Amino acid sequence: MKKLISIVIPAYNEELVIKKLAIQLRAIMQKLRTFQFEVIIVDNGSADNTIGELVKVRAKDSRFKIIQL
């Protein structure tokens, strides 16, 4: 059984960098196949489209979880 690594990231008005973050995290997770990953991104009431970008990322990769405050 693979050990689970949980990555928790706060986000506030990060619409412009969410896609790049997801690409970089996927690359790391791809290299570390001996572990299971979940990425929990906590949107802290962003005023931009951060949540929309997070939903797009989650739709492509179920390892990404969203918490919206």
C-alpha positions, 0 to 999 in steps of 0.5 A: 500500500502506498503512503499518502502525501497530503499537500495543503495550499492556501489560495487568495486571488490566484486565478493567474497561477492555478494552472501553472501550479497544477502542471508543476504539482502533476509533474512532481507526483508523476516522478514520485510514483511510490506515493499516493497524493492529494492536493487540497487547495483552500480558497480563502474568499478570492474576489477573482476567478480562482475557484473557476480555475480550481474547478477546471483543474479538479475536473482533469485530476481527481487528486485535487480537492477544493475547500472554499471559505 
